[in-house]
Amino acid sequence: MKLVEHLKKTLLFSGLEKSDLEELAAILTRRSFLKGEVLFSEGEKAEGFYLLLDGYLKLCRVSADGREKVLHFVHAGETFAEAAFFGDGSYPAEARALEAGEALFIPRKGFMELMSANPQFTINLVVSLSLSLRRFARQIEELTFADVTSRLASFLVTLADEKSTRYDGITYLELGIKKGELASQLGTAGETISRTFRKLREEGIIEIEGRKITVLQMDRLQELAVKYQ
C-alpha cells in the first residue's frame, strides 16, 4: 500500500487533501523493529512521532522500584507519541515492540513546518489528541468503577473487533501480551487476571490455551463488557 493511502486511513490525517498527504509522505522515513526492541525511552528527546504500519507495541512507564505500568497498547494504523510535541519536548513513556513490525517516523521539524503552512494539519492534530484524552479518561473511569470481569470482557471484545478470526460462530484471537502486562493495563494483579480467565472458562464463555483464546459465547462476553460502556 502506498504511503498516501496509509496516511489517509489514519485518524490524525483523514481530513487532509491528497496534495497535503503527498507533502507529508515526502518527509516520512520507515523504521523496522524486532520483537522486544525499544523505539524510544522515557525522557528521551522527542525528535518526532510515529504511525504504526504493522506489528504491536506497548507504551509504558517504569517506577523507581522497577514496576512497569502499561499506559496503552498501539495497534497498526494508530499514531503514537504525538504528545511529545508539547510539554518539555521529551517522550513521556517507553515504546516497546511486542511483535516485529514497521512504523513511519514523522520528524518534528518537518511536521511543524507543514502545520505552519496548512492550518488543517493543526485542526486534525487537536481533534486526534482530544479523542485520545477521551479514551484515557474512559480507562480511568473503568479502572475506578468496573469490576475485573467486566474490564477483561471489554478488553477481549475490543481485541476481537480489531484482530481475530471468526469461523462458524466461534471467534479465535491471540492475546499478544503477557498476562502480567494485561493485569497492569487493567489495574489489577496477575493472580486476579488468571482467576478471572478461569472463571470465564468455567462458565463456558471462552477456552484458553497459553495466549490463544477461543470465544465460544460472544454474546455473553459482550453482556459482561456492557456494564461500564
N, C-alpha and C positions, 0 to 999 in steps of 0.2 A: 504494500500500500504506500502511495506517495505521502510525503510529509504533510502536504497541504490537507490531504484527506484525514490524516490522523489529527491534525490541529482542529479541523472543523468539527470533529466529533467530541472535542473536549469542551466541557462546560465553560471554562475560562475564555475560550476563543470562539465560541459558537456564534457570537453576534458579529463577527468580523467579515468584511468582504473578501473575495478571493484575492484581490490585489494586496490587501493587508496581510493575509495569511502567507502569501508568497514572500513578502518582505520579511515576515517573521521567520519563515523557514530558512531564509538566507543566512540568518545569524546563529542557527542552531548547530550543535555538534552531537553526534551519537556517542553513547557510553555503554559498553557492555560490562556486565558484572557477573561474578560467580556466587554461588550459594555461600552465605556467611560473610561476604565482603561488605565492608563499611563504605558507603558512598560519601558520607561526611560525619564528623563527630560533633558532639555538643560543644558549643563555644568556639568552633572553628569559624573563621571569617567567611561570610556568605558572599561568594562571587556570582551567584545566580541561583535559579531554582530548576525544577525538573518536571518532565512529563514522562510517566512510566508507559512504555510501549508494550513490554512483555515481562512477565515474572511477578514477583510478590515481595513486598517489603514491609518492614515494621519501623515505626518511629518511636523511640523510647528514650527514657532518661534513667540514669543510674544514681541512686542516693549515695551519701557519704559512706554508709555501711555496706555498700555493694549490692543493694536490692534494686532490681530492674522494674520500672513501671512502663508498660506499653501504652502509648498515647493514641496510636492509630495504626491500622493496617492499610497499606496502599495497594490498590488493585490496578491492573492495566487500564489505561485510559484516564487515570487521575493525575492531576498535578500535585506537587507537594513542595514544601519549603518556601512557599510564597511569602509567609510571614517574616522571613528573614530579611525581606526588603525594608522592613521597618525596625523600630527599636534601635538596638546598638549595632545592627548590621552583622550579627553573628547567628549561626544556626542554634536554635533553642533546644534541639534534641539530636540524637544519633539516628541515622538511617542505615539499617542493616538488611541485607538481602536474605529472604527466607528460601528463595529458589533463584536459580540463574535467570538472567533476563537482559533487557536492554532499556535504556532511558534516553530521552533527549535532554540535553543540558541547555538551558536558556540563560545566557550571560546577563548579568545585572546591567552593565553599562549599555549594551546594545538595546536591551529591552526598554530601559528608561528613555533612550533617545527616540524609540518608536512611540512610546507613550506621550512624549512631548509633542510629537508631530501629529498624533492622532488621538483625540480625546476619547474615542470609542474604546481604546485599549484600557484606559483608566476606568471607564464605566464598568466594563466587564470584570476587571480585577476586583472592584468594590463589591459587585454582586457575588462573585465567587467567594470572597472572604466572608461575606455576610452569611452565605449558606453554610460555610464551614463553622462559623460561630454557632449557628443554629444546631448543627449536628453535635458539636461538643456540649452545648447546653443540654441537649436531649440525653447525651451519655451521662451527664452529671445527674439529671433527673432520674434516669433509670437506676443508676448505682445507689441513689438515695432511697427510692420508693419501691422498686421492684424486687421480688424475691429471686433467688439464683436460678430457679427452674424457669421462670419467665424470661430472664435475661439470656440464659443459654438457648432457650427455644427461639427467641428473636434472632440471636446470632446465627443459628442453624438455618432459619428461614431465609435470612438475608443472604447467607452463603449459597444456599440452594438457588436463589434467584440469580446470583451473579456467576456461579461456577459449579454446574452439576450436570449429571447425565440422567435422563429420565427414560424408563422403558417399562411398558405395561403397568403403569400406575405406581411404579416404585422409583424413588429418587436416590441416586447414588452420588455421593460427594466425598471429597477428601479434606480433612481438617486443615492441612497445610501449615499448622503451627503446633508446638508442643502444648500439652495440657497446662503446664505451668505458665506459659505465655498467655494462653486463653484466660486462665484464672486471674492473671494480672490485669488484663483488659477488662474483665467483668467485675473487678473489685472484690475478689474473694480468694479463698485458699485452694491450693491444688487438690487437697483431700476432698473439699466440698464439691469441686467440679467432677471428680471421679465418682462420688456418691450420686450426684445428680444424673450423670450419664447412666449409671447403673439403674437408677430409678426409672428413667425413660425406657431403658431396655426391658426392665421387668414388666413395665406396663404395655409392652408390645409396640411402642411408638417408633423405636429405632433398633437397629442392630449395629454393633460397633466392633471393629477388629483393628487394633492399632489406631491409625489415623483415618481409616476408611469407615465411613458411616453410611448405612442404608436406612433411609427414612421410609418406614412401612405405612405410617399413618400421617400424612402431611396435614390433613385437616385438624387432627388433634394437636399437632405441633403448632399450627397456626393459632389455634384457640388459646394455647398457653402464652403465645407471644403477644396476643392482642391485649393482654392485661394492662400493659403500660403504653400501648400505641395510641 
